[in-house]
Amino acid sequence: MGLDDASLASLAVLGDELRRRMFDVIRREHRPLTREEVAARVGVSRKLAAFHLDKLVAAGLLRAHYALPSGIRKVGRHPKVYEPVDAAIQVSVPERRFQLLADLLTDAVLRAGPGESAHDAALRVAGERGESIGAAERARVRPGRLGAERGLTLALATLDRLGFEPERTTPTLVRLRNCPFHPLAAKAPELVCDLNRAFLAGYLRGLGSDATDAVLAPDSGRCCVELHARPTADGRNGA
């Protein structure tokens, strides 16, 4: 999928200055607001406010429900109120996955075993997370036994969705044109690149792609990990 289409759509909706002002008013209020309250804050009619508020709801930036404003007792239909959704809007070109990296490192701190170093815990957690994602994909597509070429083919969609921008250089080699963890990988390559490799190796393991490997292959301008066929006993790359 590459870029987050939902985030791009949300940003497009906020391209309208009035909608940005209305969104900001509601976000800063820390309580649900009615159409009338929003209209009064930004100086427009209730009808115009309702139109733009519903656009913000449709874009996933606000949620709406019917409720009584605090302290008011009223007979009849409750007014419609609006409040921000909890999710943040993030768009990056090229794509970055700092939240995934933060989750892995947090889990490593919380789940480190007795005597286990922080580095080893991070690699273990990254491998387990990747394996879980791979296993879920295997359960979804039920591919059966995977040779190297088919395993790499099956991995491409997930790698693209995670922001790695995979490039099938040969039938048995996939290079990753983007590092979702850059520039942190450049700042701490021994940790981040090892963690990245462990995550991708775990993904291949969970996918059941036993004839493929995730290996460190640092190169300027792309991810430090490559996926390729595991060499056979005679030294050739398997298919």
N, C-alpha and C positions, 0 to 999 in steps of 0.2 A: 504494500500500500504506500510505503514511503511516508510522505508528510501526513500529519493528522488532519484528515479532511474536515472533521468536526470542528477542530480549533480554527482552521482557515475560514470556515463558514461563519463562526462566531466573530472573528475579527472583521469579516466583511460587513456583518450587521452593525458592528460598532464603528464602521466608517462614517456613519451618519452622525453629525455633531450633536443633534438633539438627543438621539438615542444614547450617546456616550454620557451626556449630562444626566439623563434620567437614570442610567445604570449606576453612575457614580453617586447620585443622591440616595438611591436605595441601598447600595453597598455600604455607604458610610453611616446609615441610620441605625443599623444593628437591630432593627425590628421590621416586621412586615408593614408596608405602606399601601394605602388604597389608591385608586386611580385619581381621586380628587386631591389627595395629599401630594402626589407626584406632580399633577398638573399645576397646583399652586406653587410648588417649589421652583419649577422651571418656567412658569409664566405662559402656559398654553391652555387650550380648552380641554375639558375632560375627554371629549371624543377623540381629539388628536393624541392625547396621552394614552388612551386605551389602545389605539391603533399601534403605536410604537411599542408599548409594553407587551402586547401580544406577539410582536415580531421578536422581541428579546426572549420571550418564553419559547417560541418556536425554535430559536437558535440554541436553546439549552443554556442560556445565560441566567435566566430567572425561572423561578417556579411560582405558580399561582394557586391559590385555594380560597375558599370562602370561609371567613371567620369574622367575629365581632372585634372591632378595635378595642384595645384595653380600656376598661372603665365605662363602656357604653352598653346600655341595655336597650335593645330595640326589637320590636315585633316585626316579623316579615323576613324577607330574604336577606341573608347576611351579605355584606359587601365583599367584593373580590379584593384580595390583598396580594402583594408581590414581595418576594424576597430573593436574595441571591442563592444560587446553587453552591454546594460546597466545593466543587471541583475548580481547580485553577485552569487558566488558558495558557498553553505553552506551545509556541511554534519556533522551530529552529531549522535553519538551512545551512549546512547539512544537519540531519537529525541527530539529536543528542539524547542519551538515556541516563541522565544523572540520577533520576529517581530509582532506577533499577540498581545502579551501583550503590547508592545510599542504603537501599533495602538489604543488599547482600552484606555490606559491611556492618550494618546494625545487627542483622541476624548472627553474624559471626561473633560479635561481641557478646550477645546474649546467650549464644549456644556453645561457646568454646568449652571443650572438655577439660578435665583436670590435666594439667601439664601441657596442654595444647597451645602452641604459639598463636598469636593473632593472625599471622600470615597463613599458617596451616589451616586454621579455622575458616578463614576467608575462602581459601581454595576448596575446602570440603563443602561449604555452604553453596558456593558458586556451582560446583559440580552437581550437587543435589537439585538446585533450582533448574539448571539446564536439563537434567535428566527428567524432571517432572514435566517440563514443557514438551520435551521430545516424546515422552510416554503418552501424553495427552494427544499429541498429533498422530502417533501410531494407532491409538485406540480409535481415533476419528476416521482415518483412511483405511486401516486394516490392510497394509501393503503386502503381508507375507514376508518371506525371506528376501532380504535386500542385498544385492550386489553393490559394488562401489559406485558405479555410474547411476543406478537408480536411487541409491541412498542420497547422493549429492543432488540429484534432480528433485527429490522430495524435500530436501532441506532448503531449497532456494526460496520458496514462498515465505517460510518463517524467518529466514535471515533477512529478507527484504522488509518484512513487517517490523522487525526489531531495529531497522535502520542501518544494517551493515552494507547495503548496496552491493550484493554479491555479483561477481562477474565470472561466468563459466569460461575460463581460459582454455581448457581442454576438457574432453569428456571425463577425465579423472582429477581435475584440479579446479577448485573454486577460490578465487581471490576476493577479498572483501575491501571494496574501495573506500569505505567510510568506517571510522572508529566512533561508535556512539559514546565512548567515554573520553574522547579528546576534549579539552587539552589536559585533563587529569592524567591520562596515560603518558603524556610527555613529562609531566611533573614527577610522577612516581611509576616509572615503567616496570620495575621489578614486581611491584604489587599489582598494578592494574592490568598489565599484559598477561601476567600469570593467571590472574583471576578471570580474565577474558577467555584465555585458552581453556581453563578448567570448566567454565560455563559452556563453551561450545563443544568440548569433548563430552560433557555430561549430556548435552542435547543429542548428540549423535548416538550415544549409548542408549538413552531413553527411546530414541527413534528405532532402535534395533539395527542401525547401520554399522555393523561390526567390521565391515571391510574398509572403513574410512577412519582417518585420523584428523584431529585438530592440532596443528603444530605451530610453534612460534617461528615466524619468518619476517622479522622487522624490515620495513622498507619505508622510505620517505613518502608521505602523502597518502598512505592507506593504512588499514588495520594491520596490527602486528601478527595476526593469526591467518593461516591458510588451512583450507580443508582439502584433503586429497586422499586418493586410494592408498590403502595400507600395502606396503611392498610384500610380495609373496616370497616364498622360500628361496626362489631363484633370483630375487632382487628386483623383479619387475613389478610395476604397479598393477594391482589386480583390477579386474573389470566387473 
